[in-house]
Amino acid sequence: KIRKTRVYRKNCKAKSAALSFLPILTWLPYYPVKQYLFSDVVSGLSTGVVQLPQGLAYAMLAALPPVYGLYSSFYPVVLYTFFGTSRHISIGTFAVISLMIGGVVVREAPDSMFYVFPANGSNISVPVVNIEARDTRRVQLAVVLTTLVGIIQMVFGLLRFGFVAIYLTEPLVRGFTTAAAVHVVVSQLKYLLGVKTQRYAGPLSVVYSLKAVLLDIPNTNVTTILLGLACLVFLYGTKHINERFKNKLLIPIPGEIIVVIVSTGISYGLSLSDHYQVDVVGKIPSGLLPPSVPHFSLLPNLISDSFAVAIVGFSMGISLAKIFALKHGYSVDGNQELIALGLCNFISSFFQTFAITCSMSRSLVQESTGGKTQVIAGLLGSLLVLLVVVAIGFVFQPLPQTVLAAIIMVNLLGMFKQFRDIPHLWRTSKIELVIWLVAFVASVLLGLDYGLLVALTFAILTVVYRTQSPKSSVLGHVAHTGLYCDVDEYEEAAEYEGIKIFHFNSSIYFANSDLYETINRTDYYLDGILCMGNSLNCFFSFYMDRYRHIYILLIPRRGNLSAQ
């Protein structure tokens, strides 16, 4: 019997471990086909038509050829279906992560490294960029970075470090993502205007990029900007209609795919690239690339960047996953999400993808169109991307780059609305407002990597400040009620004779012990323990670590407890 019990326990542990590692096994056997299938199919198709143009567009942000955005929209989605715990988030390319990757690869492989002189026998001595060699190097850097990001996320998940996301407070994340939106828009201006400028990375890169675009405005391609502005107006209009009539529309209007198809047709029919010098996507190779080992020799310079990408990617994913889980009544496991994202990045990197996380816009599409699970909605969207990669990728080769820039800009509208946080935080919490502003300004001026480090450091310092200099007050009783209020703020509050009620808004530890010396100088004794004897000069201390406030009863030094 003992042996049978031990075997049973081992089997239970093995089963529990398998279900924890593969969450799909907990619900797939009980999938209600009649109730969920139609909703999941509609959701998958809707998400897929959004994921396709976003994959092409966000590859531009990562400074990589567009086809690698399609690869990154296929492999990770399939893997997350098996290992992820959220049923509604849409895994794949995301603007902030793509921009961070782009900053890294541009810093490590700038255009200046690939200048060559034309070998056509002409007398022209002006060097040109070897685009093929440059793109190859940048892909290698992005793939190695993604591999390291996956390893870090998996290790954090196995060590149960899912709690690290709590250090990325909401004001910090919102300020950081707003700054990222500024970086993204500035980086896309040259594509929208059709000008040729250098891409900068590092501190003040947004200033240098904006300056370069403004100086080159006289060379704007009129056809490019007209097409880009038309796409901006159309996409903004469809987004507004989708938000305003979301309860009446069966599925959202797929503005992105409409713009991509129409503009590709116009570009091909009018030969915009040849006749009007409009920059287009260019060659999109058909089929999937065979797996290959990343170039780990490039690893040393990418370690610090990989930590930043890993933490930001996980923070974005878990925050959105928790919102949908709370709304639909299920739970997500932060540690398993780390492992799932790590596996998605690590395994997919061997197939030439770049780092991914969940996308807010696609996740909202997947959830609002009735998506119930990843197995149908997620897989169907990824299969739509696979169809383009394998069979019809060449169709999108005439797609103008200004259209992709317009898609990116319109999808960032939600991030720019986060400027509305400033007046709200001004009214509610000045410290959180300062965190928001520091994260925004540091990330805009110093770059996303250094900006995140500065914002995190500042947020931790505010925690020290808030516990070291907490708000304190003396409370008085409001007559004929059970309320105790600050005597300096409420005239009706009156103190008890011979007793002081001190309200302290933090835990007690060495850094704020000086406050008690001030109390001692006001003729009140405080030794921080609960006295339960015949001591004359003592007080009752109600020390509650797990509560927001601490209330301490102070007895006058000359008071006699037995006489109270």
QUICORFEN-V100303 format. One record per backbone hydrogen bond with DSSP energy under -0.5 kcal/mol. CO is the residue of the C=O (numbers start at 1). NH is the residue of the N-H. Records with the same first field share a line. If there is no record, write none. Layout:
CO=NH ; NH
//
This chain:
1=5
2=6
3=7
4=8
5=9
6=10
7=11
8=12
9=13
10=14
11=15
12=16
13=17
14=18
15=19
16=20
17=21
18=22
22=25
23=26 ; 27
24=27 ; 28
27=30
28=31
31=33
32=36
33=37
36=40
37=41
38=42
39=43
40=44
41=45
42=46
43=47
44=48
45=49
46=50
47=51
48=52
49=53
50=54
51=55
52=56
53=57
54=58
55=59
56=60
57=60 ; 61
58=62
59=64
60=63
65=68
66=69 ; 70
67=71
68=72
69=73
70=73
71=74 ; 75
74=78
75=79
76=80
77=81
78=82
79=82 ; 83
80=84
82=24
89=91
90=359
92=357
94=98
95=99
96=100
97=101
98=102
99=103
100=104
101=105
102=106
103=107
104=108
105=109
110=113
111=114
112=115
114=130
116=128
125=127
128=116
129=131
130=134
131=135
132=136
133=137
134=138
135=139
136=140
137=141
138=142
139=143
140=144
141=145
142=146
143=147
144=148
145=149
146=150
147=151
148=152
149=153
150=154
151=155
152=156
153=157
154=158
155=159
156=161
157=160
161=164
162=165
163=166
164=167
165=168
167=169
169=173
170=174
171=175
172=176
173=177
174=178
175=179
176=180
177=181
178=182
179=183
180=184
181=185
182=186
183=187
184=188
185=189
186=189 ; 190
188=192
189=193
190=194 ; 195
193=221
195=197
198=200
202=205
204=208
205=209
206=210
207=211
208=212
209=213
210=214
211=215
212=216
214=217
216=219
217=220
220=222
221=225
222=226
223=227
224=228
225=229
226=230
227=231
228=232
229=233
230=234
231=235
232=236
233=237
234=238
235=239
236=240
237=241
238=242
239=243
240=244
241=245
243=246
245=248 ; 249
253=255
254=258
255=259
256=260
257=261
258=262
259=263
260=264
261=265
262=266
263=267
264=268
265=269
266=270
267=271 ; 272
271=275 ; 276
272=276 ; 278
279=401 ; 402
283=285
294=296
295=298
296=299
299=302
300=303
302=306
303=307
304=308
305=309
306=310
307=311
308=312
309=313
310=314
311=315
312=316
313=317
314=318
315=319
316=320
317=321
318=322
319=323
320=324
321=325
322=326
323=327
324=328
325=329 ; 330
332=334
333=337
334=338
335=339
336=340
337=341
338=342
339=343
340=344
341=345
342=346
343=347 ; 348
344=348
345=349
346=350
347=350
348=351 ; 353
349=352
350=292
357=92
359=90 ; 363
360=364
361=365
362=366
363=367
364=368
365=369
366=371
367=370
373=377
374=378 ; 379
376=380
377=381
378=382
379=383
380=384
381=385
382=386
383=387
384=388
385=389
386=390
387=391 ; 392
388=393
389=287
392=395
393=396
394=397
395=398
396=399
397=282
399=281
400=403 ; 404
401=405
402=406
403=407
404=408
405=409
406=410
407=411
408=412
409=412
410=413
412=416
413=417
415=418
416=419
417=420
418=421
419=422
420=424
421=425
422=426
423=427
424=428
425=429
429=433
430=434
431=435
432=436
433=437
434=438
435=439
436=440
437=441
438=442
439=443
440=444
441=445
442=446
443=447
444=206
445=204
447=451
448=452
449=453
450=454
451=455
452=456
453=457
454=458
455=459
456=460
457=461
458=462
459=463
460=464
461=465
462=466
463=467
464=468
465=469
471=505
473=475 ; 503
474=487
475=501
476=485
477=479 ; 494
478=481
483=478
485=476
486=489 ; 490
489=491
490=493
492=479
494=477
496=499
498=556
500=502 ; 554
501=475 ; 503
502=504 ; 552
503=473
504=550
507=509
509=512
510=513
512=515
513=516 ; 517
514=518
515=519
516=520
517=521
518=522
519=522 ; 524
520=523
523=557
529=531
530=532
536=538
539=531 ; 541
540=542 ; 553
541=543
542=544 ; 551
543=545
544=547
550=504
551=542
552=502 ; 554
553=540
554=500
555=525
556=559
559=561
560=563 ; 564
561=564
//
